[in-house]
Amino acid sequence: MASNSWQFAGDGDESDDDNFNPAPADMSDDENNDNDEEHNHNHRPAGKTVRQASSPVPDEEEEEEEHDEEEDARPAKRSRRDDHDEDEDEEQDEEENEEIDEEEEEEEEDEEDEDDVHGGNRRKRRNKDRRAAFFDIEAEVDDEDEGEDEVGDGEEIEDFIDNAHPDDIADSGRLNDDRRHRELDRRREMEASLDAEKQAEILRERYGKRAPARGYGDMAIVPRRLLLPSVEDPSIWAVRCKEGKEREVIFSIMRRIEERMGTKNEVPITAAFERGGVNSVMKGYIYVEAQRQNDILVALDGILNVYPRSNMHLVEIKDMPDLLRVIKTPNLEPGAWVRLKKPAKHAGDLAQVIDVTENGLEARVRFIPRLDYGVRDDPVFQADGKRKRPGVPGPRPPQRLFSEAEARKRHPRHLQGNPQTNSWNYNGDDFENGFQVKDIKIQQLEVKNVNPSLEEVTKFASGAEDGTENLDLKALAATLKDSAKSVAYVPGDIIEVYEGEQQGVIGKATNVQGDIVTLQVTEGDLAGRTIDVPNKGLRKRFRIGDHVKVIGGSRFRDEVGMVVKIVDDRVTLLTDQTNTEITVFSKDLREASDIGGQGSLGQYSLLDLVQLDATTVGCIVKVDRESVVVLDQNGDTKQVQPSQITNKLPKRKFAVAADRNGSEIRLDDVVREYGGQQRQGKIIHVHRSYIFLHTTTTNENAGVFVTRANGVTTVAAKGGRNTATAGPDLSSMNPALKRNPAANGKQMAAPRTFGPDRAINQTVVIRRGGHKGLLGIVKDTTDTHARVELHSKGKIITIPKADLSFKDKITGKTIDINQRGGSRGGFGGGGRGGGEFGSRTPMASGGSDRTPAWGSSRSTARTPAWNRDAGGSRTPAWNDGSRTVNPYDGSRTPYGGATAYGGIGSRTPAWHSGSRTPAPDGFGHGSKTPAWSAGSDSWGSKTPGYGASAPTPGASGDAWGYTPGAGGGNSSSAYDAPTPGGGLSAPTPGAALNAPTPGAYSAPTPAPVSAPTPGAWQGGWGSGDAVSAPTPGALGAPTPAAYYSAPTPAAYGGAAETPGGAPGYADDD
Amino acid sequence: MSENYVAPGQQRYLRACMVCSIVMTYARFRDEGCPNCEDFLHLQGSPDQIDSCTSQVFEGIITIANPQRSWVAKWQRLDGYVKGVYATKVSGQLPDDVRTTLEDDGIQYIPRDGSATEAD
């Protein structure tokens, strides 16, 4: 389609052409008839149409002829058309035109048909045209040709659009028709009233140079929707280019187009454009309009920074208009806030627009200068002699208002100005009232998303001479409105749409999602409908009389007041507190609930506990602008100034009080008054015996009330805390206890458990707390807590083991899992459990009587353990054994009969398995074996001796003697055990320790031997180290062993035991 | 030949006509005037007029190789203008008196700053 010939000719001689055709017509046609000329002017496109109709000519001669013909015909046609229809000139009516033309010029019609049908013909003709390109007349013809093409395209478009909007066009045509008639009449009258000279001038002006005007005629008339691209239009391809180089590329293309114009390889594109820019989404691309993709490759080949071969894609027709969409930059208004981009020193600083030039391209702004008055004036030349690169800012000086004094001090010469007006010129910059004032191009201003903060703005406001704050709310509003920071609407807000299609709609927000607010329309025709509207064009709507609260954005934040006036989105309210009128934006308001204020005043915020005087404390229940309302411990409310508050009492998280029942109550517990109004609330403060409670059931005093701690009962303790156990867990605080768990019965459990906790998977009932009575299964345990899956709620809670009561899965009977372990485990379990308890019993007893002996002999491994009562792993076991045994003895005994042991028969075997088995185990082969073996190794001879002796104590009539005794008399046995418990009296080692005793013994024995013995002992005891232990063991072992093996038990049997075990035995026997 | 080409170094002097959006250097506006609007803007040789009727703030450069054929030109209402470099958007407003002149001349002024685009 786009042949080079016409392009060249058309481009080159366009103005000539333009003048050529119409001018003769105008001139020749009607000298006097202004009206006709008028029409002629108006109808220029029609002329084109005519030409178009006549244009398809086979060759130059014909064309020329035809041209003449056409010229002749034109006036006639025109007048006729005037009569017919004034509107025919419009491109959109060209079809009609064509019809008329066709009627009139039948011979041409044929040709046109032919033209339409045979595209090839046309091309041929074109070729001829090209041959004749150097004839003047050809230019004219070309123009016609071109006109034809252009109009032809227009036709296509119209067809295209016609189908879509048949009515539109007809309507607009008719409307225009009327309008034009009237306009014409008016002009005629007006022109008639002017004198001839003026008329002539007007005419000359109007028609002197017509080319541009003609363009305008076209532009003004055709609405954009008729210009939408069609398939006939050239396509647009997006071509990747280097970011930031878009403009250069376009200019390069321009250059190429011009350079190759008129040559054989003209650039075959019709247009190219970019929509780059730092923030543009279209950066990195240029868009090239051409008929074929290959044209672009040709056109862009070799141009820098553009990559047609790597990345090029076609823009869809429907997207084409969007490529050229232009969004208006909002005009700057004086007073608006902007941010500076350009002077690097001030980049990002807030500035206020003072004035804007008429064309809106430059603004005079004021901002707070950053001057150092030459303090950091570094020399222009750096040390290395290179000029410092400008625009590389060091640390920039802080923002400070201009100080004349400082400027004068430093650079008196550079300072000129007028103290009266407080305007200065310093170093070429202007300063007024301390602000720097400068003309800045708007491209160097950040106009959008300024988001001036209140602090920044107030700096400007307080700069006023008289000290008054003259904030221009309107300007601020305009600035803020543009900001991306959207107003937060919450469901329930009454919202008005003030912009866009749904302008005027009022509704209640039901949903807010991102920028889209869903409105339930409450007024107007749409009432009841739900519509989605963008956040942007919305504002909150209030009515006069509404009680509102300022929620942000202004210094009136947190004021509460009544709306007295609404102008657009500015709302004036009368504050409750000070009865002054303030004006804020509706977006900063929210319907106020009457519950006291939120927020804070200075360091004091709502619900804080404050000290009013030495004896009075109070809880802040309302915060006003300058005062707070306090509910004191006596239940009185008083309004106080912050200055009257002595200090704020920090929240004591661990403050504890006792409720009426003596249960511990703490912060966040829910309690109820026992008497009186039986108010219930959550404890927010505990102060001595007063507690401040917060309830949501009343708004009085912000829901806060005060009562005495001993007048409330616990409803629910936070976190289901066991309210029965008053006071902190002292045992956990006592380091001694921690190190010496022997003294603490509670901790006995630990050594008992091997492998998985037996509690796991047990069915339990919760005995205390919020979940009391619920049944569950233990899923997991720690030492102290269990995680219980509740049957009822299907959730897992963590609860102290102490609060659990274990149930048999089937029978539901309360059981003891430890005991259960025994029975469940059958032999293994029984063996283990029993072993543990049983074994120790005798050991304890054995220990008690034999301690020194054992200690001496086993000093290697055992000694520290023994010594260690406090830390040794054994000790608890011992203690445990000794002490635990009792209950289990007692309790197990019957069970023994009932369950596992029942099978075996009497308790005795149980005792066998229990006490005896471990006993030998312990003594002979168990953990102690090494000790013994060690002993036996070195003292081979003695081992048997020991063996012999060992049984003695182990079996030591005592242990066995009373053990069965314990078995025999249940009750007595229970008390029996204590004996070892008594033995337990850690004293055991102590007893051992009462080295004096052995010392005493040893003394009588050989002196040399005796000496080492205690020494060895001392060492062993004192160091308590496993390492050191062996040594004394080695030394000590033999010595005392020698003594004890035979004599000790025998000789001391009574004597030695007496101190340790005597009381116990005394009890027993 | 390539009169419309502007070297990158010179692009800072570019201005766009607020009426037709053509982009040229200040010097060219001064020496030649606006090729499309000279009749009523009279930019040639009058810096004041150039200042008020052309703008340094413009975006989206378009090079129009063929104003008649190009859809871009048509859409931007540049068909009928000379070929050259145009801007998609020209910020700034024509002075009122110029506007009045335009109206008197029967020329419908289309603001190029985006304020009138989506009206139709």
Boltz contact constraints between the chains, C-beta under 6 A:
constraints:
  - contact:
      token1: [A, 2]
      token2: [B, 69]
      max_distance: 6.0
  - contact:
      token1: [A, 150]
      token2: [B, 68]
      max_distance: 6.0
  - contact:
      token1: [A, 209]
      token2: [B, 39]
      max_distance: 6.0
  - contact:
      token1: [A, 212]
      token2: [B, 36]
      max_distance: 6.0
  - contact:
      token1: [A, 212]
      token2: [B, 37]
      max_distance: 6.0
  - contact:
      token1: [A, 212]
      token2: [B, 39]
      max_distance: 6.0
  - contact:
      token1: [A, 214]
      token2: [B, 80]
      max_distance: 6.0
  - contact:
      token1: [A, 215]
      token2: [B, 80]
      max_distance: 6.0
  - contact:
      token1: [A, 215]
      token2: [B, 81]
      max_distance: 6.0
  - contact:
      token1: [A, 216]
      token2: [B, 107]
      max_distance: 6.0
  - contact:
      token1: [A, 218]
      token2: [B, 80]
      max_distance: 6.0
  - contact:
      token1: [A, 219]
      token2: [B, 77]
      max_distance: 6.0
  - contact:
      token1: [A, 220]
      token2: [B, 108]
      max_distance: 6.0
  - contact:
      token1: [A, 223]
      token2: [B, 120]
      max_distance: 6.0
  - contact:
      token1: [A, 224]
      token2: [B, 120]
      max_distance: 6.0
  - contact:
      token1: [A, 227]
      token2: [B, 74]
      max_distance: 6.0
  - contact:
      token1: [A, 227]
      token2: [B, 75]
      max_distance: 6.0
  - contact:
      token1: [A, 229]
      token2: [B, 71]
      max_distance: 6.0
  - contact:
      token1: [A, 233]
      token2: [B, 71]
      max_distance: 6.0
  - contact:
      token1: [A, 234]
      token2: [B, 71]
      max_distance: 6.0
  - contact:
      token1: [A, 247]
      token2: [B, 61]
      max_distance: 6.0
  - contact:
      token1: [A, 248]
      token2: [B, 8]
      max_distance: 6.0
  - contact:
      token1: [A, 250]
      token2: [B, 61]
      max_distance: 6.0
  - contact:
      token1: [A, 250]
      token2: [B, 63]
      max_distance: 6.0
  - contact:
      token1: [A, 251]
      token2: [B, 5]
      max_distance: 6.0
  - contact:
      token1: [A, 251]
      token2: [B, 6]
      max_distance: 6.0
  - contact:
      token1: [A, 253]
      token2: [B, 63]
      max_distance: 6.0
  - contact:
      token1: [A, 254]
      token2: [B, 4]
      max_distance: 6.0
  - contact:
      token1: [A, 254]
      token2: [B, 5]
      max_distance: 6.0
  - contact:
      token1: [A, 254]
      token2: [B, 63]
      max_distance: 6.0
  - contact:
      token1: [A, 254]
      token2: [B, 85]
      max_distance: 6.0
  - contact:
      token1: [A, 255]
      token2: [B, 2]
      max_distance: 6.0
  - contact:
      token1: [A, 255]
      token2: [B, 5]
      max_distance: 6.0
  - contact:
      token1: [A, 257]
      token2: [B, 65]
      max_distance: 6.0
  - contact:
      token1: [A, 258]
      token2: [B, 1]
      max_distance: 6.0
  - contact:
      token1: [A, 258]
      token2: [B, 2]
      max_distance: 6.0
  - contact:
      token1: [A, 259]
      token2: [B, 1]
      max_distance: 6.0
  - contact:
      token1: [A, 259]
      token2: [B, 2]
      max_distance: 6.0
  - contact:
      token1: [A, 269]
      token2: [B, 65]
      max_distance: 6.0
  - contact:
      token1: [A, 270]
      token2: [B, 65]
      max_distance: 6.0
  - contact:
      token1: [A, 270]
      token2: [B, 66]
      max_distance: 6.0
  - contact:
      token1: [A, 270]
      token2: [B, 69]
      max_distance: 6.0
  - contact:
      token1: [A, 270]
      token2: [B, 70]
      max_distance: 6.0
  - contact:
      token1: [A, 271]
      token2: [B, 64]
      max_distance: 6.0
  - contact:
      token1: [A, 271]
      token2: [B, 65]
      max_distance: 6.0
  - contact:
      token1: [A, 271]
      token2: [B, 70]
      max_distance: 6.0
  - contact:
      token1: [A, 271]
      token2: [B, 72]
      max_distance: 6.0
  - contact:
      token1: [A, 272]
      token2: [B, 63]
      max_distance: 6.0
  - contact:
      token1: [A, 273]
      token2: [B, 62]
      max_distance: 6.0
  - contact:
      token1: [A, 274]
      token2: [B, 61]
      max_distance: 6.0
  - contact:
      token1: [A, 275]
      token2: [B, 60]
      max_distance: 6.0
  - contact:
      token1: [A, 289]
      token2: [B, 70]
      max_distance: 6.0
  - contact:
      token1: [A, 289]
      token2: [B, 72]
      max_distance: 6.0
  - contact:
      token1: [A, 324]
      token2: [B, 75]
      max_distance: 6.0
  - contact:
      token1: [A, 324]
      token2: [B, 88]
      max_distance: 6.0
  - contact:
      token1: [A, 326]
      token2: [B, 88]
      max_distance: 6.0
  - contact:
      token1: [A, 326]
      token2: [B, 89]
      max_distance: 6.0
  - contact:
      token1: [A, 326]
      token2: [B, 114]
      max_distance: 6.0
  - contact:
      token1: [A, 326]
      token2: [B, 117]
      max_distance: 6.0
  - contact:
      token1: [A, 327]
      token2: [B, 114]
      max_distance: 6.0
  - contact:
      token1: [A, 328]
      token2: [B, 113]
      max_distance: 6.0
  - contact:
      token1: [A, 328]
      token2: [B, 114]
      max_distance: 6.0
  - contact:
      token1: [A, 328]
      token2: [B, 115]
      max_distance: 6.0
  - contact:
      token1: [A, 329]
      token2: [B, 91]
      max_distance: 6.0
  - contact:
      token1: [A, 358]
      token2: [B, 95]
      max_distance: 6.0
  - contact:
      token1: [A, 359]
      token2: [B, 52]
      max_distance: 6.0
  - contact:
      token1: [A, 359]
      token2: [B, 92]
      max_distance: 6.0
  - contact:
      token1: [A, 359]
      token2: [B, 93]
      max_distance: 6.0
  - contact:
      token1: [A, 360]
      token2: [B, 92]
      max_distance: 6.0
  - contact:
      token1: [A, 360]
      token2: [B, 93]
      max_distance: 6.0
  - contact:
      token1: [A, 361]
      token2: [B, 55]
      max_distance: 6.0
  - contact:
      token1: [A, 361]
      token2: [B, 57]
      max_distance: 6.0
  - contact:
      token1: [A, 361]
      token2: [B, 92]
      max_distance: 6.0
  - contact:
      token1: [A, 443]
      token2: [B, 57]
      max_distance: 6.0
